């Protein structure tokens, strides 16, 4: 007994020592007076990775300029092995000039290593990616070193940073994901208007109509009230993510329904998926940095608490929705053109007044919180891509889509679009292509050059339909890289396979 006590005391001293020796996170070491540089971040993460226990550090890829993209994998066993646990992916700083997400992750990581927080990993396996865009971060610019906006790249996946993130997702199929950003409320338009947004954290859920409804409902009706309260109890203000405005000048919508960002590209695969935006510094990126980083950390921590408490419910919901995505389900409608509309409700938004220097509630009359479909297509059995269409086949490879050589089934029909003319449609204030077309039954498939079959009954099935339908306002044809595939007077090269 005495021996056991000695061992126990020794163990406590040793683990307390291990905690005491945990190096200070760079933002704390720098007393929040400078941003954490990439070399500081790298050496800190490598030091943390040497601590025995929960954390394993993995380099999941490299940026355009060859910098490491780190994943901090927390698990009480082998990551992803225990299937009773729920897997969460939190990633920050896709936009290099949005620094507080990275700093918040650097604060959160050592917190999670403290013994009092180990209970979380009884039910959770967690990956933190502190910095998706290190090249942008080092020069404090939004885009990556190829000049690409990474948070508009999740459908076409041309950049090494977004490819690395999706490879990681594909490997573990995280049930929960969160994309951490910042918003800048200091624009001239808002200043002229006399008010600006002023909340510490804005939280957004998935809004695409093609994200399973049960996931959207739980996020909106249960997670949002929880996280708003959680942040408030810890002295951080928060509100729903609602881009647009200023009120009276432009409408305010509830989020965006595109699927090329970090939130909806995982949501469309049946994940419980969020965006969290902290506030940018006003005059420079270090203004108010401690509060901003702590706000981001608290929001991430809140997500972990919520998922811990609702772990069985979320796991069941995600697993059921993913089964539906993967089952052949022809006839299910996919919305490929949508608009934001009003539901008659006014929004009361907390804004900071440039006149009174106080926060007040402002009523937004033109608020459009509801996403409404204006054009649906039935989900086919799958699509055929001609073997010589390398642009599309390369894309399918980058998306890791399940694909087979064509196996002709009796009872299958092949339909091809003829592009009659190309018009345009308004998409949140921008114009995108909107072809006028007819869908024709092919009596016979051309034997040359052969086809690759991509089934729609897979986790990325809804994404596939949104990408390959020529009338999809979110589709590949709306990107310059693929615009050449859409020609008036020519057939669309991708063929729909449907049941007779
Ligand atoms: Zn951003």
Boltz pocket constraint, residues with backbone or C-beta under 6 A from the ligand:
constraints:
  - pocket:
      binder: B
      contacts: [[A, 95], [A, 98], [A, 151], [A, 180], [A, 181], [A, 182]]
      max_distance: 6.0
